[in-house]
C-alpha cells in the first residue's frame, strides 16, 4: 500500500494561487461598489455641507456649482441628505440685528434698530445649518458611476434627523 500524498503534484501548485484569488475577491468587493459624487446646483448664495448618501459622507462644504469628491457608496436606493446655509438670508439677518459693522455685501434697505432695543444675548452670530434631503429617490447599482445634483426644486426639509428646523 502506498503512503504519502493522495493528490498529484500539480494540485499543490494550484492551492497557493487559488487561496490568493479567494483572498483578492473577498477584499476587492468594495471596488465594485457604486461611485458617487454630488454637485451643488441650488443657488449662488446657498452652501451645502455634510452631504450623505447610502453610507457615504462627504465632510466638506460645497459652494454653488462645486462637486464633492468621489465616494464608494452602498448599492440601493435612497435620498441625498445634507445641511444647507442660505448665506444671503444669514447676512440680512445679521445686518438687521446690527451685528455687522460698516458697509458690506450684506447691506439691506432696513436699518438696524436705532434705539438699540435688541438684546445682544438674543442675537445668534453663529449660522444655523438646516437639515435637508432630496425629494427624489436616487438609485445606484454595483459598478455604477453617478453624479447627483442638488437643486432647489428637488429639496425639502429633513425631519428624520434632529433639528434645527427653521425654514
Number of C-alpha atoms within 10 A of each C-alpha: 2 5 5 5 7 7 8 8 9 8 9 10 10 11 11 10 11 11 11 11 12 11 11 11 12 9 10 11 10 14 12 15 19 21 22 21 20 23 20 23 20 20 14 13 13 18 21 26 22 16 24 19 22 19 10 18 16 18 12 13 18 21 18 17 16 14 18 20 13 16 19 22 22 19 18 12 13 16 17 22 26 23 19 22 18 17 15 14 13 17 20 18 19 21 22 19 21 18 15 17 8 8 8 10 8 16 15 13 8 9 11 18 11 8 6 10 9 14 8 12 6 8 13 12 14 8 12 16 18 20 25 22 24 21 17 12 11 15 14 19 16 17 13 14 16 15 12 16 17 23 13 13 9 13 18 15 20 19 12 10 10 9 13 12 13 9 7
